[in-house]
Amino acid sequence: MSLQSKVMEQMKIAMKAKDSVALESLRAIKSALLLAQTETGSGTGISEEEEVKLVQKLVKQRKDSAAIFSEQGREDLAEPELKQVAVIEQFLPEQLTKEEVEKVVVQTIESIGASGMKDMGKVMGMVSKELSGQTDGKTISTIVKKILS
């Protein structure tokens, strides 16, 4: 089942349950999918990898917004953003723990013989490609910096 059909199915459920947060989140996903399809010019859709990247982008936007609202003491605005994150994350593949990401980073560093911060770009590229959709770039970057420094 494609992401778009999953979203549509969940939208029907959210409408029946009168869940406005879920509905708003699902509409955001649907809108982003339609926009991505029209940008590529393909009426058939976008690849699964692109769908995952798109959903990750939506999650990151909401987490960033929630962090900014929290810094400004606006918990009333941060809370709905975090609720939307929970709804949107349902459409991402299983996320890896920091320990699992760290294992992959260590293996990659050993396999290419990275020896310092000068090799961070190489390591980041390989790990990001391998863990695409399973974790975010910020987590990978933090772990790579910690290990290489």
PAVEX-489175 format. One line per 8 residues: number of its first residue (from 1); their letters; for each residue x, z, y of N, C-alpha, C, O. Coordinates in Angstrom, 3 decimals. Each point is the difference from the previous one (the first is absolute). Example, Ala and Ser with C-alpha at 12.3 -4.5 7.8 and 13.67 -1.06 7.14 Angstrom:
2
1> AS> 13.190 7.800 -5.690 -0.890 0.000 1.190 0.900 0.000 1.200 1.036 0.665 -0.019 | -1.386 -1.385 1.069 0.820 0.060 1.190 -0.770 0.730 1.090 0.509 0.169 1.108
END
This chain:
149
1> MSLQSKVM> 0.855 0.000 -1.189 -0.855 0.000 1.189 0.892 0.000 1.241 0.929 0.801 0.107 | -1.216 -1.698 0.818 0.806 -0.099 1.207 -0.265 1.176 0.933 -1.010 0.694 -0.110 | 1.947 -0.495 1.028 -0.137 1.096 0.954 -1.262 -0.162 0.831 -0.693 0.977 0.282 | 0.398 -2.204 0.108 -1.171 -0.239 0.841 -1.291 0.386 -0.730 -0.895 0.594 0.602 | 0.794 -0.924 -1.878 -1.214 0.362 -0.740 -0.077 1.506 -0.233 -1.091 0.571 -0.003 | 2.244 0.079 -0.194 0.008 1.463 -0.137 -0.490 0.660 1.291 -0.789 0.945 -0.027 | 1.275 -1.464 1.154 -0.396 0.544 1.305 -1.503 -0.187 0.211 -0.688 0.914 0.454 | 0.190 -2.096 -0.786 -1.434 -0.263 0.181 -0.839 0.944 -0.865 -1.031 0.503 0.446
9> EQMKIAMK> 1.473 -0.265 -1.681 -0.705 0.912 -0.906 -0.026 1.420 0.578 -1.033 0.669 -0.011 | 2.191 -0.226 0.516 0.082 1.339 0.586 -0.823 0.108 1.293 -0.540 1.060 0.315 | 0.456 -2.176 0.428 -0.810 0.004 1.222 -1.468 0.232 -0.331 -0.684 0.745 0.702 | 0.196 -1.376 -1.763 -1.390 0.200 -0.408 -0.249 1.463 -0.344 -1.017 0.577 0.384 | 1.955 0.011 -1.109 -0.129 1.409 -0.376 0.015 0.889 1.249 -0.800 0.928 0.120 | 1.714 -1.221 0.803 0.103 0.801 1.232 -1.258 -0.128 0.848 -0.440 0.974 0.612 | -0.144 -2.178 -0.573 -1.231 -0.197 0.776 -1.141 0.815 -0.598 -0.753 0.654 0.721 | 0.636 -0.697 -2.033 -1.067 0.757 -0.658 0.183 1.504 0.195 -0.975 0.738 0.138
17> AKDSVALE> 2.236 -0.291 -0.129 0.287 1.427 0.163 0.023 0.415 1.475 0.138 1.182 0.314 | -0.272 -2.160 0.586 0.057 0.244 1.447 1.302 0.703 0.400 0.003 0.913 0.826 | 1.118 -1.367 -1.441 1.337 0.543 0.259 0.657 -0.852 1.085 0.593 -1.039 -0.289 | -0.702 1.486 1.526 0.468 -0.810 1.132 1.526 -0.142 0.025 0.505 -1.054 0.388 | 0.238 2.088 -0.791 1.467 -0.085 0.001 0.465 -1.043 -1.007 0.839 -0.845 0.315 | -1.386 0.904 -1.530 0.375 -0.970 -1.024 -0.401 -1.404 0.422 0.758 -0.951 -0.192 | -1.925 0.823 0.756 -0.486 -1.306 0.425 0.905 -0.598 1.079 0.332 -1.184 -0.047 | 0.059 1.999 1.006 0.889 -0.470 1.066 1.353 -0.427 -0.578 0.563 -1.015 0.411
25> SLRAIKSA> -0.050 1.788 -1.358 1.284 -0.317 -0.635 -0.087 -1.297 -0.790 0.891 -0.846 0.080 | -1.955 0.697 -0.834 -0.182 -1.193 -0.820 -0.192 -1.241 0.858 0.481 -1.081 -0.339 | -1.178 1.242 1.436 -0.184 -1.139 0.917 1.338 -0.417 0.612 0.236 -1.183 0.244 | 0.632 2.160 0.001 1.329 -0.315 0.535 0.800 -0.818 -1.010 0.683 -0.955 0.371 | -0.769 1.329 -1.646 0.701 -0.750 -1.048 -0.562 -1.414 -0.087 0.749 -0.976 -0.046 | -2.073 0.877 0.024 -0.645 -1.313 -0.107 0.397 -0.886 1.175 0.310 -1.178 -0.176 | -0.323 1.746 1.361 0.360 -0.747 1.197 1.447 -0.486 -0.071 0.289 -1.152 0.323 | 0.610 2.026 -0.743 1.410 -0.373 -0.102 0.200 -1.097 -1.043 0.800 -0.914 0.199
33> LLLAQTET> -1.528 1.010 -1.308 0.096 -1.033 -1.045 -0.477 -1.357 0.522 0.653 -1.022 -0.210 | -1.795 1.029 0.889 -0.534 -1.257 0.545 0.946 -0.597 1.032 0.205 -1.213 0.040 | 0.369 2.074 0.792 0.940 -0.463 1.015 1.233 -0.619 -0.662 0.471 -1.055 0.426 | 0.048 1.707 -1.461 1.174 -0.516 -0.704 -0.308 -1.339 -0.670 0.843 -0.896 -0.020 | -2.041 0.766 -0.521 -0.384 -1.255 -0.650 -0.095 -1.135 1.013 0.434 -1.117 -0.281 | -0.990 1.388 1.443 -0.123 -1.052 1.007 1.358 -0.351 0.607 0.225 -1.145 0.393 | 0.682 2.120 -0.315 1.333 -0.286 0.532 0.760 -0.941 -0.916 0.691 -0.907 0.464 | -0.820 1.127 -1.774 0.709 -0.867 -0.949 -0.695 -1.342 -0.133 0.607 -0.971 -0.453
41> GSGTGISE> -1.863 0.905 0.840 -0.739 -1.249 -0.078 -0.508 -0.310 -1.395 -0.533 -1.082 -0.249 | 0.697 2.030 -0.660 -0.462 -0.244 -1.371 -1.341 0.683 -0.199 -0.114 1.216 0.159 | -0.871 -1.974 -0.496 -1.316 0.556 -0.245 -0.066 0.744 -1.321 -0.950 0.739 -0.261 | 1.964 -0.937 -0.573 0.000 0.616 -1.330 0.401 1.465 0.039 -0.404 0.763 -0.878 | 1.165 -0.356 1.843 0.408 1.404 0.086 1.497 0.140 0.160 0.725 -0.976 0.198 | -0.281 2.226 -0.290 1.417 0.301 0.134 0.488 0.614 -1.309 -0.799 0.430 -0.832 | 2.102 -0.397 0.663 0.561 0.508 -1.252 -0.197 1.517 -0.095 -0.256 0.679 0.995 | 0.383 -0.179 -2.215 -0.170 1.435 -0.225 1.073 0.792 0.745 -0.272 1.083 0.518
49> EEEVKLVQ> 1.486 -1.621 -0.464 1.095 0.666 0.706 -0.323 0.125 1.493 0.253 1.039 0.609 | -0.809 -2.097 -0.031 -0.374 0.027 1.409 -1.141 0.990 0.251 -0.045 0.663 1.036 | -0.881 -0.576 -2.007 -1.096 0.963 0.123 0.532 1.426 0.048 -0.455 0.813 0.805 | 1.419 -0.515 -1.669 0.581 1.346 -0.036 0.707 0.305 1.317 -0.153 1.091 0.549 | 0.924 -2.049 -0.040 0.691 0.197 1.276 -1.001 0.243 1.130 0.226 0.839 0.872 | -1.320 -1.575 -0.898 -1.030 0.139 1.018 -0.625 1.400 -0.047 -0.193 0.630 1.040 | -0.118 -0.154 -2.233 -0.599 1.335 -0.142 1.010 1.067 0.409 -0.371 0.987 0.635 | 1.641 -1.170 -0.991 1.034 0.952 0.407 0.097 0.061 1.524 0.177 1.075 0.575
57> KLVKQRKD> -0.294 -2.228 0.070 0.061 -0.060 1.456 -1.159 0.794 0.621 0.187 0.727 0.975 | -1.377 -0.877 -1.550 -1.166 0.734 0.510 0.192 1.512 -0.156 -0.351 0.774 0.890 | 0.911 -0.367 -2.028 0.248 1.432 -0.233 1.016 0.515 1.015 -0.191 1.060 0.596 | 1.271 -1.814 -0.402 1.047 0.417 0.938 -0.543 0.123 1.426 0.335 0.943 0.717 | -1.169 -1.892 -0.315 -0.574 0.049 1.345 -0.800 1.282 0.199 0.113 0.661 1.032 | -0.915 -0.319 -2.023 -0.836 1.191 0.117 0.816 1.289 -0.047 -0.314 0.956 0.708 | 1.357 -0.923 -1.536 0.865 1.178 -0.053 0.729 0.187 1.327 0.124 1.119 0.498 | 0.359 -2.228 0.072 0.678 0.066 1.291 -0.951 0.489 1.087 0.373 0.830 0.829
65> SAAIFSEQ> -1.596 -1.342 -0.835 -0.994 0.417 0.994 -0.307 1.490 -0.154 -0.087 0.725 0.991 | -0.074 -0.276 -2.225 -0.296 1.412 -0.255 1.146 0.878 0.472 -0.232 1.075 0.552 | 1.464 -1.518 -0.759 1.157 0.779 0.442 0.026 0.112 1.523 0.279 1.067 0.548 | -0.570 -2.166 0.123 -0.018 0.018 1.471 -1.108 0.923 0.506 0.216 0.797 0.912 | -1.400 -0.909 -1.509 -1.108 0.864 0.412 0.330 1.471 -0.230 -0.325 0.848 0.830 | 0.970 -0.545 -1.954 0.366 1.389 -0.302 1.016 0.536 1.001 -0.092 1.149 0.432 | 1.062 -1.986 -0.066 1.004 0.397 0.993 -0.668 0.342 1.333 0.452 0.891 0.718 | -1.503 -1.590 -0.405 -0.690 0.196 1.266 -1.075 1.082 -0.086 -0.721 0.252 0.965
73> GREDLAEP> 0.625 0.384 -2.140 -0.980 1.060 -0.174 -1.422 -0.503 -0.161 -0.946 0.749 0.247 | 0.775 -1.974 -0.647 -1.333 -0.592 -0.160 -0.350 -0.087 -1.484 -0.100 -1.095 -0.555 | -0.085 2.233 -0.075 -0.337 0.042 -1.423 -1.352 -0.665 -0.272 -0.238 -0.508 -1.096 | -0.648 0.515 2.103 -1.302 -0.648 -0.163 0.140 -1.503 -0.212 -0.863 -0.621 -0.621 | 1.942 0.031 1.131 0.251 -1.427 -0.198 0.907 -0.255 -1.209 -0.099 -1.046 -0.642 | 0.970 1.989 0.339 0.935 -0.159 -1.124 -0.723 0.087 -1.345 0.330 -0.728 -0.937 | -1.314 1.620 0.848 -0.697 0.218 -1.272 -0.682 -1.260 -0.547 0.165 -0.301 -1.182 | -0.926 -0.448 1.996 -0.618 -1.224 -0.534 1.035 -1.038 -0.455 -0.230 -0.732 -0.963
81> ELKQVAVI> 1.365 0.676 1.661 1.050 -0.935 -0.391 0.527 0.346 -1.395 0.208 -0.885 -0.830 | 0.005 2.174 0.581 0.507 0.431 -1.309 -1.038 -0.213 -1.099 0.351 -0.296 -1.142 | -1.625 0.446 1.488 -1.054 -0.283 -0.982 -0.011 -1.482 -0.349 -0.217 -0.368 -1.154 | 0.450 -0.479 2.146 0.060 -1.439 -0.251 1.200 -0.347 -0.876 -0.084 -0.884 -0.853 | 1.200 1.583 1.064 1.187 -0.221 -0.832 -0.346 0.252 -1.464 0.380 -0.778 -0.875 | -1.097 1.860 0.614 -0.371 0.346 -1.373 -0.851 -1.102 -0.635 0.167 -0.313 -1.179 | -1.070 -0.269 1.951 -0.860 -1.066 -0.522 0.819 -1.269 -0.256 -0.139 -0.629 -1.049 | 0.977 0.263 1.994 0.761 -1.248 -0.103 1.039 0.085 -1.125 0.257 -0.993 -0.680
89> EQFLPEQL> 0.338 2.165 0.485 1.034 0.149 -1.028 -0.529 -0.246 -1.411 0.784 -0.242 -0.918 | -2.092 0.301 0.735 -0.581 -0.277 -1.313 0.306 -1.424 -0.459 -0.031 -0.284 -1.197 | 0.319 -0.592 2.117 0.223 -1.404 -0.316 1.475 -0.339 -0.162 0.357 -1.164 -0.182 | 0.506 2.185 0.250 1.429 -0.203 -0.221 0.344 0.318 -1.451 -0.687 0.794 -0.643 | 1.749 -1.414 0.125 0.435 0.369 -1.346 0.494 1.452 -0.003 0.228 0.583 1.060 | -0.066 -0.012 -2.237 0.476 1.377 -0.142 1.300 0.175 0.777 0.949 -0.761 -0.187 | -0.908 1.762 1.057 1.179 0.241 0.820 1.016 0.861 -0.752 -0.367 0.914 -0.739 | 1.646 -1.222 0.940 1.064 0.732 -0.666 0.324 1.290 0.745 -0.199 0.089 1.211
97> TKEEVEKV> 0.697 0.906 -1.934 0.450 1.240 0.632 1.380 -0.232 0.601 0.659 -0.993 -0.308 | -0.224 1.912 1.163 1.326 -0.140 0.611 1.098 0.023 -1.056 1.007 -0.696 0.133 | -1.199 1.496 -1.185 0.999 0.082 -1.068 0.130 -1.340 -0.721 1.108 -0.433 -0.316 | -2.237 -0.220 0.057 0.024 -1.297 -0.670 0.671 -1.060 0.877 0.754 -0.838 -0.494 | -1.035 0.885 1.787 0.621 -0.940 0.935 1.507 0.260 0.045 0.800 -0.935 0.024 | -0.426 2.210 -0.012 1.412 0.368 0.061 0.758 -0.531 -1.224 1.136 -0.456 0.128 | -1.755 0.513 -1.309 0.634 -0.529 -1.216 0.287 -1.485 0.144 1.086 -0.466 -0.345 | -2.061 -0.276 0.855 0.171 -1.446 0.175 1.093 -0.281 1.022 0.801 -0.916 -0.184
105> VVQTIESI> -0.761 1.697 1.260 1.021 -0.185 1.037 1.386 0.253 -0.586 0.921 -0.783 0.228 | -0.769 1.863 -0.975 1.299 0.328 -0.609 0.434 -1.102 -0.960 1.163 -0.404 0.000 | -2.101 -0.086 -0.824 0.328 -1.083 -0.932 0.443 -1.256 0.742 0.954 -0.665 -0.404 | -1.645 0.349 1.480 0.336 -1.191 0.781 1.369 0.149 0.640 0.798 -0.937 -0.005 | -0.524 2.118 0.559 1.300 0.242 0.640 1.119 -0.153 -1.031 1.030 -0.610 0.285 | -1.233 1.161 -1.471 1.016 -0.108 -1.055 0.169 -1.449 -0.463 1.121 -0.441 -0.251 | -2.213 -0.294 0.138 0.087 -1.367 -0.519 0.714 -0.955 0.967 0.684 -0.924 -0.438 | -0.839 1.143 1.745 0.667 -0.905 0.949 1.293 0.602 0.549 0.739 -0.669 0.724
113> GASGMKDM> -0.468 1.913 -1.061 1.240 0.638 0.444 0.001 0.320 1.478 1.045 -0.092 0.645 | -2.174 0.462 -0.096 -0.082 0.349 1.424 0.800 1.280 0.246 -0.028 0.930 -0.806 | 0.750 -0.900 1.946 0.881 1.139 0.238 -0.131 0.614 1.384 0.839 0.814 0.384 | -1.829 -1.165 0.349 -0.144 0.587 1.325 -1.158 -0.621 0.758 -0.730 -0.845 -0.519 | 0.582 1.278 1.743 -1.111 -0.455 0.832 0.074 -1.508 0.272 -1.011 -0.628 0.316 | 2.205 0.054 -0.442 0.125 -1.452 0.232 -0.782 -0.811 -1.040 -0.352 -1.154 0.243 | 0.086 1.759 -1.390 -0.738 -0.681 -1.065 -1.496 0.324 0.006 -0.722 -0.396 -0.915 | 0.262 1.103 1.926 -1.395 0.436 0.023 -0.967 -1.182 -0.033 -1.021 0.060 -0.686
121> GKVMGMVS> 1.321 -1.112 1.403 -0.882 -1.172 0.043 -0.188 -0.632 -1.369 -1.113 -0.356 -0.385 | 2.229 0.219 -0.355 -0.068 -0.569 -1.346 -0.859 0.867 -0.912 -0.864 -0.496 -0.723 | 1.118 1.803 0.773 -0.737 0.937 -0.856 -1.477 -0.005 0.371 -0.860 -0.057 -0.879 | 0.561 0.116 2.167 -1.394 0.009 0.465 -0.734 -1.250 -0.476 -1.132 0.083 -0.476 | 1.776 -1.232 0.605 -0.628 -1.255 -0.395 -0.352 -0.028 -1.476 -1.106 -0.388 -0.377 | 2.052 0.800 -0.454 -0.227 -0.030 -1.448 -1.056 1.019 -0.424 -0.878 -0.307 -0.806 | 0.967 1.530 1.356 -0.953 1.050 -0.373 -1.394 -0.341 0.514 -0.987 0.194 -0.710 | 0.898 -0.696 1.927 -1.300 -0.371 0.564 -0.671 -1.079 -0.838 -1.208 0.056 -0.233
129> KELSGQTD> 1.976 -1.028 -0.217 -0.553 -1.074 -0.825 -0.479 0.558 -1.345 -1.068 -0.365 -0.491 | 1.881 1.261 -0.096 -0.341 0.559 -1.315 -1.223 0.918 0.059 -0.816 0.005 -0.921 | 0.689 0.770 1.998 -1.077 0.985 0.102 -1.138 -0.459 0.906 -0.778 0.821 0.486 | 0.680 -2.104 -0.264 -1.031 -0.536 0.882 -1.392 0.500 -0.385 -0.448 -0.181 -1.132 | -0.218 0.808 2.084 -1.362 0.483 -0.225 -0.080 1.379 -0.610 -1.070 0.608 -0.015 | 2.199 -0.094 -0.496 -0.033 1.293 -0.666 0.455 1.141 0.899 -0.206 1.169 -0.329 | 0.817 -1.494 1.448 0.403 0.995 0.979 0.210 -0.711 1.333 0.042 -1.229 0.053 | 0.087 1.991 1.001 0.174 -0.624 1.315 1.481 -0.074 0.373 0.830 0.711 -0.567
137> GKTISTIV> -0.518 -1.565 1.510 1.377 -0.228 0.422 0.654 1.224 0.609 1.208 0.193 -0.143 | -1.980 0.627 0.814 0.547 1.197 0.644 0.555 0.965 -1.047 1.069 0.580 0.191 | -1.789 -0.411 -1.286 0.456 0.885 -1.078 1.294 -0.543 -0.599 0.955 0.747 -0.217 | -0.933 -2.044 -0.048 1.197 -0.624 -0.569 1.179 0.182 0.943 1.087 0.387 -0.428 | -1.297 -0.664 1.705 1.062 0.105 0.999 0.565 1.413 0.068 1.217 0.181 0.042 | -2.084 0.810 -0.030 0.447 1.393 0.072 0.872 0.353 -1.192 1.044 0.634 0.153 | -1.472 -1.042 -1.336 0.745 0.325 -1.217 1.325 -0.743 -0.044 1.018 0.581 -0.374 | -1.013 -1.859 0.752 1.255 -0.785 0.006 0.999 0.613 0.966 1.178 0.132 -0.331
145> KKILS> -1.637 0.249 1.536 0.902 0.621 0.988 0.585 1.295 -0.552 1.192 0.264 0.150 | -2.033 0.537 -0.787 0.445 1.295 -0.538 1.083 -0.186 -1.053 0.994 0.726 -0.010 | -1.186 -1.694 -0.870 0.933 -0.210 -1.097 1.298 -0.681 0.471 1.086 0.364 -0.450 | -1.194 -1.335 1.340 1.175 -0.738 0.448 0.876 0.777 0.994 1.188 -0.291 0.138 | -1.762 1.257 0.539 0.814 0.701 1.016 0.709 1.198 -0.572 0.720 0.694 0.718
END
